Structures are given as structure tokens and as C-alpha cells.
């Protein structure tokens, strides 16, 4: 068992963590050209939706090409930001608000997931005979701060967080799935809702095989660990995931369009 004093778990001031995350997420995001082909393609699809007709939103693609670009959520978000803010800050900068949203959403989910874990009775440090051990809140915040700093220090994240690619929506979705699973340990219905929402983000920003694999892995961990959230967490997460991910195929049926199976696997 870990031995820690209350002084050793003194939390980093909130303003420092907040400022560091803001600077990391926004520095270099605006006022530049795309860095890589993937960045250019992502912006191109968003631009096509922004300037095209409503039918283009059903199966996002590059202008002049019939091939679908796969999962639509990243392009929907980017094009929506262009519609809302493009006239104020320019379409290029508006599209990158999508990247900022996904980065900060992932950062918040990671921090709160680790904070909730750090407050659980099972992970508390050893109590001293004369006291002096940290309380659950301080210990949880210490672990959460450390996890967020590790997240910010990941090699390659600095570049990816500034690109308009589906990878950012996938990162946010996976982070929210993790948060929802941990939240479900104390509040199964609420945790299941967040898990389902994260799976919707994953399903609409990546291929469905990956989403199914992650869902099976999370569900297996929940059931094999025999925690008390099984029924409520499963029902709420499954219901939200099925309804949310099913919206896109329902639109195909409604308007008699559909991308090929090969395109969905991209």
C-alpha cells in the first residue's frame, strides 16, 4: 500500500492546470495553413459540407468526388462551426474549433475519470497511526492532475490536437467512455449514459468494428470484475449507443442513400 502524507499530495493550483491546458490546446491552432495531407483532407470535407447542399451531409465527401470519407461526425462538427463562426473568424479558423472542442473534452474527461478513481476507498494510501495522511479529495485531485499532465506530455499529441482529422473525435469519445465506466461505479445510470454517449462519438467518428471491439472490451471488464453496476450501466449505455449510432443509417433509409461497406471500414 502507498504511503503518502497530506503535504505530499498538495494539489497544483487550479489556475496553473487550467492555464497550461488552455495554452497547450490553443497555441498554434489558428492562423496557419494545414500541416499534412490528412489535415487538408479533413478541412476539404468540412468545406464541402459548409458550401454544399443538405444532401452532402448524409455522406460526407470531398468536392468533386463521389467516394464517402467514412464516419461523418468530425465533418459535421467542423462544418457546423464554419456555419456558426466562419463569417467572424474565417472558415479555416472556425473549422479548427472542432479540434479544440475534442481536445478539451478529452482533457476534462480524463481528469474527472482519474479524480473519481482517486477518491475510491480501494486506492487510498495507508493511514498513519497519528494521522497526517491525505484526505480522499486531495488524493483524487493529485492523481487527476498527474494523469492530465501525462496526457499533455504524450509524444505526438501536440501535432494531432491541432489537426482537423477524425482522430480527435475518436480521442474524445474514448476518453468519455473511460469516464462513464468509472462514473458508473458509484452512479450506474449516469455512468452508463456517459459511456453510451462516448460510444456514439466513437461510432460516428471511426469504423464500427473498432467501436464494437471497445464496447466488448469495456463490457467484459465490467462483468468479469463483478462490480455492482452491471444491469443499470449496461441498459443505459447500450440504449444510448444503439440510438445514437443508428441515427446515421436511419438517415440513409429515409433519403434512400448509402455508402458502400468498404467505405464504412475506412
C-alpha positions, 0 to 999 in steps of 0.5 A: 500500500502507498504511503503518502502524507497530506503535504505530499499530495498538495494539489497544483493550483487550479489556475496553473492546470487550467492555464497550461491546458488552455495554452497547450490546446490553443497555441498554434491552432489558428492562423496557419495553413494545414500541416499534412495531407490528412489535415487538408483532407479533413478541412476539404470535407468540412468545406464541402459540407459548409458550401454544399447542399443538405444532401452532402451531409448524409455522406460526407465527401470531398468536392468533386468526388463521389467516394464517402470519407467514412464516419461523418461526425468530425465533418459535421462538427467542423462544418457546423462551426464554419456555419456558426463562426466562419463569417467572424473568424474565417472558415479555416479558423472556425473549422479548427474549433472542432479540434479544440472542442475534442481536445478539451473534452478529452482533457476534462474527461480524463481528469474527472475519470482519474479524480473519481478513481482517486477518491475510491476507498480501494486506492487510498494510501495507508493511514498513519497511526497519528494521522497526517495522511491525505484526505480522499479529495486531495488524493483524487485531485493529485492523481487527476492532475498527474494523469492530465499532465501525462496526457499533455506530455504524450509524444505526438499529441501536440501535432494531432490536437491541432489537426482537423482529422477524425482522430480527435473525435475518436480521442474524445469519445474514448476518453468519455467512455473511460469516464462513464465506466468509472462514473458508473461505479458509484452512479450506474445510470449516469455512468452508463449514459456517459459511456453510451454517449462516448460510444456514439462519438466513437461510432460516428467518428471511426469504423464500427468494428473498432467501436464494437471491439471497445464496447466488448472490451469495456463490457467484459471488464465490467462483468468479469470484475463483478462490480455492482453496476452491471444491469443499470450501466449496461441498459443505459449505455447500450440504449444510448449507443444503439440510438445514437449510432443508428441515427446515421443509417436511419438517415440513409433509409429515409433519403434512400442513400448509402455508402458502400461497406468498404467505405464504412471500414475506412 
